[in-house]
Protein backbone atom coordinates (compact mmCIF):
# COMPACT_ATOMS: atom_id res chain seq x y z
CA UNK A 1 0.00 0.00 0.00
CA UNK A 2 1.34 3.42 -0.96
CA UNK A 3 1.99 5.94 1.81
CA UNK A 4 1.58 9.70 1.73
CA UNK A 5 3.46 11.80 4.26
CA UNK A 6 2.35 15.31 5.10
CA UNK A 7 2.32 17.92 7.83
CA UNK A 8 -1.45 17.91 8.38
CA UNK A 9 -4.42 15.67 7.62
CA UNK A 10 -7.72 17.54 7.31
CA UNK A 11 -10.69 15.21 7.75
CA UNK A 12 -13.74 16.41 5.86
CA UNK A 13 -13.91 18.15 2.48
CA UNK A 14 -16.91 20.34 3.10
CA UNK A 15 -16.62 24.12 3.18
CA UNK A 16 -15.11 24.06 6.67
CA UNK A 17 -12.48 21.44 5.90
CA UNK A 18 -11.51 22.91 2.53
CA UNK A 19 -11.23 26.36 4.12
CA UNK A 20 -8.88 25.01 6.79
CA UNK A 21 -6.82 23.10 4.21
CA UNK A 22 -6.35 26.18 2.03
CA UNK A 23 -5.32 28.42 4.91
CA UNK A 24 -2.85 25.86 6.24
CA UNK A 25 -1.46 25.48 2.74
CA UNK A 26 -1.02 29.27 2.46
CA UNK A 27 1.09 29.12 5.58
CA UNK A 28 3.46 26.55 4.18
CA UNK A 29 1.92 23.36 5.51
CA UNK A 30 1.81 20.22 3.34
CA UNK A 31 -1.81 19.10 3.65
CA UNK A 32 -3.75 15.98 2.72
CA UNK A 33 -7.52 16.51 2.53
CA UNK A 34 -9.48 13.36 3.41
CA UNK A 35 -13.13 12.64 2.65
CA UNK A 36 -15.28 9.56 2.16
CA UNK A 37 -16.48 10.99 -1.17
CA UNK A 38 -14.37 11.40 -4.26
CA UNK A 39 -15.49 15.03 -4.59
CA UNK A 40 -15.61 17.88 -2.10
CA UNK A 41 -18.83 19.51 -0.88
CA UNK A 42 -21.09 16.47 -1.20
CA UNK A 43 -22.75 16.60 2.24
CA UNK A 44 -23.89 19.52 4.44
CA UNK A 45 -22.08 22.08 2.28
CA UNK A 46 -24.14 21.00 -0.73
CA UNK A 47 -27.54 21.94 0.68
CA UNK A 48 -28.20 25.41 2.06
CA UNK A 49 -29.64 28.75 1.05
CA UNK A 50 -26.38 29.90 -0.52
CA UNK A 51 -26.13 33.04 1.62
CA UNK A 52 -22.76 34.23 2.92
CA UNK A 53 -24.31 35.77 6.01
CA UNK A 54 -21.91 38.60 6.83
CA UNK A 55 -24.86 40.53 8.32
CA UNK A 56 -25.96 37.80 10.73
CA UNK A 57 -24.68 39.19 14.00
CA UNK A 58 -26.95 37.13 16.23
CA UNK A 59 -26.94 33.32 15.96
CA UNK A 60 -30.08 31.18 15.81
CA UNK A 61 -30.89 30.74 19.49
CA UNK A 62 -33.78 28.94 21.18
CA UNK A 63 -36.75 31.34 21.43
CA UNK A 64 -37.90 32.72 24.77
CA UNK A 65 -41.44 33.55 23.60
CA UNK A 66 -43.84 31.11 25.32
CA UNK A 67 -46.30 31.10 22.42
CA UNK A 68 -43.57 30.18 19.99
CA UNK A 69 -42.23 27.47 22.30
CA UNK A 70 -45.75 26.00 22.57
CA UNK A 71 -46.01 25.91 18.78
CA UNK A 72 -42.74 23.98 18.70
CA UNK A 73 -43.87 21.63 21.44
CA UNK A 74 -47.09 20.62 19.65
CA UNK A 75 -45.25 20.30 16.33
CA UNK A 76 -47.33 23.00 14.64
CA UNK A 77 -44.56 25.45 13.75
CA UNK A 78 -43.52 25.64 10.08
CA UNK A 79 -40.03 26.66 11.14
CA UNK A 80 -39.32 23.66 13.38
CA UNK A 81 -40.42 20.05 13.49
CA UNK A 82 -39.32 17.07 15.54
CA UNK A 83 -39.78 13.32 15.40
CA UNK A 84 -41.48 12.23 18.60
CA UNK A 85 -39.75 8.84 18.56
CA UNK A 86 -36.37 10.61 18.67
CA UNK A 87 -37.33 12.96 21.52
CA UNK A 88 -35.40 11.02 24.22
CA UNK A 89 -32.28 11.29 22.08
CA UNK A 90 -32.22 15.04 21.57
CA UNK A 91 -34.25 16.40 24.54
CA UNK A 92 -31.21 16.70 26.88
CA UNK A 93 -29.41 18.66 24.16
CA UNK A 94 -32.47 20.90 23.67
CA UNK A 95 -32.42 21.73 27.39
CA UNK A 96 -28.78 22.80 27.09
CA UNK A 97 -29.66 24.79 23.96
CA UNK A 98 -32.48 26.56 25.85
CA UNK A 99 -30.21 27.42 28.77
CA UNK A 100 -27.48 28.70 26.45
CA UNK A 101 -30.06 30.96 24.76
CA UNK A 102 -30.63 33.23 27.74
CA UNK A 103 -30.22 36.90 26.75
CA UNK A 104 -26.83 37.21 28.45
CA UNK A 105 -25.40 33.98 27.07
CA UNK A 106 -26.83 34.62 23.60
CA UNK A 107 -25.15 38.02 23.54
CA UNK A 108 -21.87 36.40 24.59
CA UNK A 109 -22.12 33.96 21.67
CA UNK A 110 -22.95 36.77 19.27
CA UNK A 111 -19.99 38.91 20.33
CA UNK A 112 -17.63 35.93 20.22
CA UNK A 113 -18.65 35.11 16.66
CA UNK A 114 -18.87 38.69 15.40
CA UNK A 115 -15.21 38.94 14.23
CA UNK A 116 -15.72 35.74 12.19
CA UNK A 117 -18.99 37.02 10.69
CA UNK A 118 -17.34 40.30 9.72
CA UNK A 119 -14.47 38.43 8.09
CA UNK A 120 -16.63 35.87 6.28
CA UNK A 121 -17.33 37.59 2.96
CA UNK A 122 -13.78 39.00 2.71
CA UNK A 123 -12.30 35.50 3.01
CA UNK A 124 -14.69 34.14 0.39
CA UNK A 125 -13.94 36.99 -2.00
CA UNK A 126 -10.21 36.25 -1.76
CA UNK A 127 -10.66 32.52 -2.40
CA UNK A 128 -13.18 33.04 -5.20
CA UNK A 129 -10.69 35.32 -6.96
CA UNK A 130 -7.88 32.77 -6.52
CA UNK A 131 -10.13 29.93 -7.71
CA UNK A 132 -11.19 32.06 -10.73
CA UNK A 133 -14.92 31.44 -10.24
CA UNK A 134 -16.40 34.97 -10.00
CA UNK A 135 -19.69 33.63 -11.37
CA UNK A 136 -20.22 31.79 -8.07
CA UNK A 137 -20.67 35.00 -6.08
CA UNK A 138 -23.55 37.41 -6.60
CA UNK A 139 -23.78 40.64 -4.61
CA UNK A 140 -27.57 40.70 -4.37
CA UNK A 141 -28.17 40.52 -0.65
CA UNK A 142 -31.36 38.78 0.42
CA UNK A 143 -34.95 39.51 1.51
CA UNK A 144 -36.86 38.37 4.57
CA UNK A 145 -40.63 38.60 4.09
CA UNK A 146 -43.20 39.04 6.88
CA UNK A 147 -46.92 38.46 6.64
CA UNK A 148 -48.02 40.00 9.95
CA UNK A 149 -47.45 43.36 11.59
CA UNK A 150 -46.26 41.61 14.75
CA UNK A 151 -43.50 39.61 13.09
CA UNK A 152 -42.45 42.64 11.03
CA UNK A 153 -42.22 44.72 14.20
CA UNK A 154 -39.98 42.08 15.79
CA UNK A 155 -37.80 42.09 12.68
CA UNK A 156 -37.55 45.88 12.76
CA UNK A 157 -36.30 45.69 16.35
CA UNK A 158 -33.76 43.06 15.34
CA UNK A 159 -32.62 45.29 12.50
CA UNK A 160 -32.19 48.24 14.83
CA UNK A 161 -30.09 46.09 17.14
CA UNK A 162 -27.96 44.81 14.24
CA UNK A 163 -27.35 48.36 13.03
CA UNK A 164 -25.56 49.04 16.33
CA UNK A 165 -22.86 46.67 15.04
CA UNK A 166 -22.52 48.24 11.63
CA UNK A 167 -25.00 46.05 9.75
CA UNK A 168 -26.91 47.67 6.88
CA UNK A 169 -30.56 46.88 6.29
CA UNK A 170 -33.74 48.40 4.93
CA UNK A 171 -37.43 47.96 5.71
CA UNK A 172 -39.45 47.38 2.52
CA UNK A 173 -43.15 48.04 2.10
CA UNK A 174 -45.31 46.15 -0.41
CA UNK A 175 -44.41 48.51 -3.23
CA UNK A 176 -40.69 48.18 -2.57
CA UNK A 177 -41.00 44.38 -2.36
CA UNK A 178 -42.71 44.34 -5.76
CA UNK A 179 -40.01 46.57 -7.23
CA UNK A 180 -37.29 44.15 -6.18
CA UNK A 181 -39.23 40.94 -6.80
CA UNK A 182 -42.06 41.58 -9.30
CA UNK A 183 -42.95 37.87 -9.56
CA UNK A 184 -43.86 37.42 -5.90
CA UNK A 185 -47.54 37.16 -4.97
CA UNK A 186 -49.01 37.50 -1.49
CA UNK A 187 -50.13 39.80 1.28
CA UNK A 188 -47.06 41.08 3.07
CA UNK A 189 -46.85 43.39 6.05
CA UNK A 190 -43.35 44.21 4.83
CA UNK A 191 -39.85 42.85 4.54
CA UNK A 192 -36.27 43.42 5.58
CA UNK A 193 -33.68 43.71 2.82
CA UNK A 194 -30.12 42.81 3.81
CA UNK A 195 -27.84 44.25 1.09
CA UNK A 196 -24.40 43.14 2.30
CA UNK A 197 -24.48 39.31 2.22
CA UNK A 198 -23.17 37.52 -0.83
CA UNK A 199 -25.17 34.84 -2.60
CA UNK A 200 -23.67 31.61 -3.96
CA UNK A 201 -25.83 30.01 -6.70
CA UNK A 202 -24.07 26.64 -6.35
CA UNK A 203 -22.74 26.04 -2.80
CA UNK A 204 -21.54 22.52 -3.54
CA UNK A 205 -19.85 23.81 -6.67
CA UNK A 206 -18.04 26.49 -4.66
CA UNK A 207 -16.63 23.86 -2.27
CA UNK A 208 -15.46 21.88 -5.30
CA UNK A 209 -13.85 24.99 -6.81
CA UNK A 210 -11.96 25.61 -3.57
CA UNK A 211 -10.86 21.95 -3.47
CA UNK A 212 -9.63 22.25 -7.08
CA UNK A 213 -7.64 25.36 -6.06
CA UNK A 214 -6.17 23.39 -3.16
CA UNK A 215 -5.04 20.63 -5.54
CA UNK A 216 -3.63 23.10 -8.09
CA UNK A 217 -1.45 24.48 -5.31
CA UNK A 218 -0.03 21.04 -4.61
CA UNK A 219 -2.53 19.74 -2.06
CA UNK A 220 -3.47 16.09 -2.12
CA UNK A 221 -6.90 14.48 -1.76
CA UNK A 222 -7.45 11.04 -0.25
CA UNK A 223 -10.68 9.07 -0.23
CA UNK A 224 -10.83 7.52 3.21
CA UNK A 225 -12.98 6.67 6.23
CA UNK A 226 -12.35 8.95 9.22
CA UNK A 227 -13.26 6.10 11.56
CA UNK A 228 -9.95 4.47 10.57
CA UNK A 229 -7.91 7.34 12.00
CA UNK A 230 -5.32 6.12 14.49
CA UNK A 231 -2.66 7.79 16.57
CA UNK A 232 0.85 6.52 15.84
CA UNK A 233 4.31 7.43 17.03
CA UNK A 234 4.91 11.05 16.08
CA UNK A 235 1.50 11.71 14.59
CA UNK A 236 -1.66 10.33 13.00
CA UNK A 237 -2.46 7.86 10.25
CA UNK A 238 -5.49 7.12 8.14
CA UNK A 239 -5.89 4.41 5.52
CA UNK A 240 -7.74 4.71 2.22
CA UNK A 241 -8.53 1.82 -0.13
CA UNK A 242 -5.07 1.88 -1.74
CA UNK A 243 -3.14 4.58 0.12
CA UNK A 244 -2.22 5.44 3.69
CA UNK A 245 -1.61 9.02 4.80
CA UNK A 246 0.53 9.94 7.80
CA UNK A 247 0.99 13.39 9.35
CA UNK A 248 2.06 14.87 12.65
CA UNK A 249 -1.22 16.81 13.01
CA UNK A 250 -4.85 16.17 12.13
CA UNK A 251 -7.87 18.49 11.90
CA UNK A 252 -11.34 17.10 12.55
CA UNK A 253 -13.67 19.06 10.25
CA UNK A 254 -16.35 16.42 9.73
CA UNK A 255 -19.35 18.55 10.61
CA UNK A 256 -22.18 16.35 11.93
CA UNK A 257 -19.95 13.25 11.77
CA UNK A 258 -17.17 14.69 13.93
CA UNK A 259 -18.26 12.51 16.84
CA UNK A 260 -17.05 9.46 14.88
CA UNK A 261 -13.54 10.69 15.71
CA UNK A 262 -13.76 12.60 18.99
CA UNK A 263 -16.03 10.17 20.87
CA UNK A 264 -13.74 7.10 20.54
CA UNK A 265 -10.88 9.31 21.71
CA UNK A 266 -12.77 10.03 24.94
CA UNK A 267 -14.09 13.55 24.33
CA UNK A 268 -17.62 14.32 25.53
CA UNK A 269 -18.74 17.20 23.31
CA UNK A 270 -22.48 18.00 23.08
CA UNK A 271 -22.69 17.91 19.29
CA UNK A 272 -26.16 17.52 17.81
CA UNK A 273 -27.78 18.21 14.45
CA UNK A 274 -30.58 20.24 12.95
CA UNK A 275 -31.69 18.45 9.81
CA UNK A 276 -33.01 20.24 6.73
CA UNK A 277 -34.32 19.48 3.25
CA UNK A 278 -34.27 21.10 -0.15
CA UNK A 279 -35.79 20.58 -3.58
CA UNK A 280 -35.07 22.37 -6.87
CA UNK A 281 -37.96 23.44 -9.06
CA UNK A 282 -38.03 25.07 -12.48
CA UNK A 283 -39.51 28.58 -12.68
CA UNK A 284 -42.60 28.87 -14.87
CA UNK A 285 -42.40 30.92 -18.04
CA UNK A 286 -40.04 33.86 -17.82
CA UNK A 287 -40.41 34.28 -14.05
CA UNK A 288 -37.16 35.27 -12.35
CA UNK A 289 -36.19 35.42 -8.70
CA UNK A 290 -33.58 38.13 -8.10
CA UNK A 291 -32.65 37.41 -4.47
CA UNK A 292 -32.90 34.60 -1.96
CA UNK A 293 -36.27 35.18 -0.30
CA UNK A 294 -37.26 33.86 3.12
CA UNK A 295 -41.00 33.54 3.73
CA UNK A 296 -40.37 33.97 7.43
CA UNK A 297 -43.82 33.29 8.84
CA UNK A 298 -44.17 30.14 6.72
CA UNK A 299 -40.70 28.79 7.47
CA UNK A 300 -39.11 28.21 4.06
CA UNK A 301 -36.68 29.95 1.71
CA UNK A 302 -36.51 30.20 -2.08
CA UNK A 303 -33.11 30.78 -3.68
CA UNK A 304 -32.29 31.23 -7.40
CA UNK A 305 -29.69 28.49 -7.82
CA UNK A 306 -28.02 27.47 -11.07
CA UNK A 307 -29.98 24.21 -10.97
CA UNK A 308 -33.35 25.92 -10.48
CA UNK A 309 -35.26 27.59 -7.67
CA UNK A 310 -34.14 25.88 -4.49
CA UNK A 311 -36.83 25.46 -1.84
CA UNK A 312 -35.24 24.92 1.58
CA UNK A 313 -37.00 24.07 4.82
CA UNK A 314 -36.56 25.05 8.42
CA UNK A 315 -35.21 22.78 11.15
CA UNK A 316 -36.02 19.15 11.88
CA UNK A 317 -34.82 17.72 15.17
CA UNK A 318 -34.12 14.04 14.61
CA UNK A 319 -31.28 11.57 14.81
CA UNK A 320 -28.62 12.34 12.26
CA UNK A 321 -28.96 8.99 10.51
CA UNK A 322 -32.72 8.49 10.86
CA UNK A 323 -34.62 7.97 7.58
CA UNK A 324 -35.73 11.19 5.82
CA UNK A 325 -39.15 12.57 6.72
CA UNK A 326 -39.61 15.58 4.38
CA UNK A 327 -42.94 16.64 5.86
CA UNK A 328 -41.83 20.27 6.16
CA UNK A 329 -41.01 20.29 2.46
CA UNK A 330 -44.39 18.84 1.56
CA UNK A 331 -46.14 21.49 3.64
CA UNK A 332 -44.03 24.29 2.19
CA UNK A 333 -44.55 23.35 -1.45
CA UNK A 334 -48.11 24.72 -1.89
CA UNK A 335 -47.15 27.90 -0.06
CA UNK A 336 -44.10 28.32 -2.25
CA UNK A 337 -46.18 27.81 -5.39
CA UNK A 338 -48.52 30.54 -4.16
CA UNK A 339 -45.59 32.89 -3.54
CA UNK A 340 -43.69 32.41 -6.80
CA UNK A 341 -44.55 30.81 -10.18
CA UNK A 342 -42.84 27.45 -9.77
CA UNK A 343 -42.99 24.62 -12.27
CA UNK A 344 -42.02 20.96 -11.99
CA UNK A 345 -39.33 19.59 -9.67
CA UNK A 346 -35.86 19.29 -11.19
CA UNK A 347 -34.67 16.75 -8.61
CA UNK A 348 -35.82 13.14 -8.58
CA UNK A 349 -36.22 13.31 -4.80
CA UNK A 350 -35.63 15.83 -1.99
CA UNK A 351 -32.14 16.27 -0.56
CA UNK A 352 -31.61 15.95 3.21
CA UNK A 353 -28.68 17.21 5.23
CA UNK A 354 -27.67 17.86 8.84
CA UNK A 355 -26.36 21.07 10.37
CA UNK A 356 -23.81 20.36 13.15
CA UNK A 357 -24.67 22.37 16.27
CA UNK A 358 -23.36 22.96 19.77
CA UNK A 359 -25.77 24.28 22.43
CA UNK A 360 -24.25 27.78 22.45
CA UNK A 361 -24.36 27.96 18.60
CA UNK A 362 -20.58 28.45 18.47
CA UNK A 363 -18.21 26.06 16.70
CA UNK A 364 -15.40 24.18 18.39
CA UNK A 365 -12.12 25.55 17.04
CA UNK A 366 -8.75 24.75 18.54
CA UNK A 367 -6.46 22.14 19.99
CA UNK A 368 -7.71 19.00 21.68
CA UNK A 369 -6.43 19.08 25.27
CA UNK A 370 -5.41 15.41 25.69
CA UNK A 371 -3.95 14.38 22.31
CA UNK A 372 -0.87 15.88 20.72
CA UNK A 373 -1.45 17.13 17.20
CA UNK A 374 -5.26 16.80 17.29
CA UNK A 375 -7.27 19.90 16.30
CA UNK A 376 -11.01 20.56 16.05
CA UNK A 377 -12.96 22.71 13.57
CA UNK A 378 -16.64 21.76 13.56
CA UNK A 379 -20.10 22.72 14.82
CA UNK A 380 -20.78 25.74 12.59
CA UNK A 381 -24.59 25.42 12.97
CA UNK A 382 -26.37 27.35 10.18
CA UNK A 383 -23.18 29.13 9.10
CA UNK A 384 -20.90 26.48 7.62
CA UNK A 385 -20.92 28.06 4.17
CA UNK A 386 -20.54 31.52 5.68
CA UNK A 387 -17.79 30.79 8.18
CA UNK A 388 -15.75 27.95 6.66
CA UNK A 389 -12.94 30.09 5.21
CA UNK A 390 -12.92 32.46 8.21
CA UNK A 391 -12.64 29.68 10.80
CA UNK A 392 -10.10 27.99 8.54
CA UNK A 393 -7.97 31.10 8.79
CA UNK A 394 -8.39 31.30 12.57
CA UNK A 395 -7.43 27.65 13.01
CA UNK A 396 -4.44 27.93 10.67
CA UNK A 397 -3.18 30.97 12.57
CA UNK A 398 -3.42 29.03 15.81
CA UNK A 399 -1.68 25.97 14.36
CA UNK A 400 1.20 27.97 12.86
CA UNK A 401 1.83 30.27 15.81
CA UNK A 402 0.47 33.48 14.26
CA UNK A 403 -1.50 36.01 16.26
CA UNK A 404 -5.15 35.01 15.69
CA UNK A 405 -7.32 37.66 14.08
CA UNK A 406 -10.09 36.82 16.59
CA UNK A 407 -10.08 35.63 20.20
CA UNK A 408 -10.14 31.81 20.00
CA UNK A 409 -11.05 31.41 23.68
CA UNK A 410 -14.85 31.21 23.26
CA UNK A 411 -14.45 28.37 20.74
CA UNK A 412 -12.24 26.13 22.88
CA UNK A 413 -13.50 22.62 23.56
CA UNK A 414 -12.69 23.09 27.25
CA UNK A 415 -15.82 25.25 27.61
CA UNK A 416 -17.76 21.98 27.86
CA UNK A 417 -15.71 20.69 30.77
Secondary structure, DSSP 8 states (H G I E B T S, - for coil): -EEEEEEEEEE--SHHHHHHHHHHHHTT--EEEEESSSSSS-SGGGSS--EE-TT--S-------HHHHHHHHTT--SSEEE-GGGHHHHHHHHHHHHHHTSHHHHHHHHHHHHHHHHHHHHHHHHHHHHHT-GGG-B---EEEEESSHHHHHHHHHHHHHHHTTT---EEE-HHHHHHH-TT--S--SEEEEE-S-EE-S-HHHHHHHHHHHHHHTT-EEEEB-GGG-EEETTEEEEEBSSEEEEEEEEEE--GGGTHHHHTTTT-----EEEEEEEEEEEE-TT----SEEEEGGGTEEEEEETTEEEEE--EEES-TTS---THHHHHHHHHHHHHS-EEEESSSS-EEEEEEE-TTS--EEEE-SSSTTEEEEE--GGGHHHHHHHHHHHHHHHHHT---SS--GGG-GGGG-
